Amino acid sequence: MREMEFKMERQGLVEVGDEIEVTEGQLPMSYYYTIVPAVAMSGNYPIYERLKSNRGRVKEIRHNDRGYYIVAEFDEDTPV
């Protein structure tokens, strides 16, 4: 299982245990991921860390002074 963190602007858009789908965006030297439908966005990942699955599950939701963060798990054996 691979864990990734996503920034969510407000609470209540997803809950722990929810299944999620992500879309992949490409920059010149990296990739980023968005939880559909535009719930949260990941940071940028280098090409060698590209996600191999587009479905995952919300493992944890954290809140701090900078906002809400989703930690999601992805099964890398499931291809994109």
Secondary structure as GFF3:
##gff-version 3
##sequence-region A 1 80
A	DSSP	beta_strand	2	8	.	.	.	ID=ss1
A	DSSP	beta_strand	19	26	.	.	.	ID=ss2
A	DSSP	beta_strand	30	35	.	.	.	ID=ss3
A	DSSP	beta_strand	40	42	.	.	.	ID=ss4
A	DSSP	beta_strand	45	46	.	.	.	ID=ss5
A	DSSP	three_ten_helix	47	49	.	.	.	ID=ss6
A	DSSP	beta_strand	55	64	.	.	.	ID=ss7
A	DSSP	beta_strand	67	74	.	.	.	ID=ss8
###
